[in-house]
Amino acid sequence: MQELVVAFEKRDDLTTDELREYYHAEHAPIVERLPNLVGYDVTFPSDPARSPYDGIARLRFPDGAAMREALETETADEMEADAAEFADPDSLVQIVGEYTDVLADD
């Protein structure tokens, strides 16, 4: 399974609550429309003052080809453009790799 992990900091003009509200109400529904998406979650730190990021999103796809196909769609373009509504663009860190559920391998 292929995974895209995106860590981000909020825009300076947003509060933590505003970020989370916007993300759930506006951004997540866009992401959910991506084709081939088989898993999607987001983590917001319980103590934002002690975290280098304000959120980390994980998107999972069956394989690299399915992820590439999804990220070449208009929905992906919309998702990327919408990120500017809540995230500091200079803060975005992306990691693409193979997803492994360590507990499932036991």
C-alpha positions in Angstrom: 0.0 0.0 0.0 1.3 3.5 -0.9 0.9 6.3 1.5 1.2 10.1 1.2 2.0 11.8 4.5 1.6 15.6 4.7 2.6 17.6 7.8 1.6 21.2 8.0 1.5 24.3 10.1 -1.6 26.5 10.2 -1.6 30.0 8.7 -0.7 32.7 11.2 -4.1 34.4 10.9 -6.0 31.2 12.1 -6.5 29.9 15.6 -6.1 26.2 16.3 -9.9 25.8 16.5 -10.4 27.7 13.2 -7.9 25.4 11.5 -9.5 22.2 12.8 -13.0 23.4 11.9 -12.0 24.5 8.4 -10.1 21.2 7.8 -13.0 19.0 8.8 -15.8 21.1 7.2 -14.1 22.1 4.0 -10.8 20.3 3.2 -11.6 16.7 4.2 -14.6 16.5 1.9 -12.4 17.4 -1.0 -9.7 14.8 -0.1 -12.4 12.1 0.3 -13.3 12.6 -3.4 -9.9 11.5 -4.6 -10.2 8.3 -6.7 -8.5 5.2 -5.5 -8.3 6.4 -1.9 -8.5 3.5 0.5 -7.5 5.2 3.8 -7.4 8.8 5.1 -6.8 10.2 8.5 -5.6 13.3 10.1 -4.0 13.9 13.5 -4.1 17.3 15.3 -1.7 17.6 18.3 -3.3 17.6 21.7 -0.8 20.2 22.8 -0.1 22.4 19.8 2.5 24.5 21.6 4.7 21.5 21.9 4.4 20.2 18.4 6.4 21.3 15.3 3.2 20.8 13.2 -0.4 21.7 13.6 -1.6 18.7 11.6 -0.5 15.5 9.9 -2.6 13.9 7.2 -2.2 10.4 5.8 -3.7 9.3 2.5 -3.4 5.7 1.5 -3.7 4.1 -1.9 -3.5 0.5 -3.1 -0.2 1.1 -4.9 2.0 3.8 -6.4 0.2 3.8 -9.8 -3.2 4.3 -8.1 -1.7 7.2 -6.1 -0.2 8.8 -9.2 -3.5 8.5 -11.0 -5.3 10.2 -8.1 -2.9 13.0 -7.8 -3.2 13.8 -11.5 -6.9 14.7 -11.2 -8.8 17.9 -10.9 -9.8 16.9 -7.4 -6.1 16.8 -6.4 -5.6 20.2 -7.9 -8.6 21.5 -5.9 -7.2 19.8 -2.8 -3.8 21.4 -3.2 -5.3 24.9 -3.9 -7.5 24.6 -0.8 -4.6 23.8 1.4 -3.6 27.5 1.1 -6.8 28.4 3.0 -5.5 26.8 6.2 -1.8 25.9 5.9 1.3 28.0 5.7 2.6 26.9 2.2 6.2 27.1 3.4 5.5 24.6 6.2 4.3 21.7 4.1 6.4 18.5 4.3 5.4 15.5 2.2 6.6 12.0 2.5 5.6 9.2 0.0 6.3 5.6 0.9 5.1 2.1 1.5 2.6 1.8 4.3 3.2 -1.0 6.7 0.9 -1.8 9.6 3.5 -3.1 12.1 0.9 -4.5 14.5 -0.8 -6.5 11.7 2.5 -8.1 10.9 2.8 -9.7 14.3 
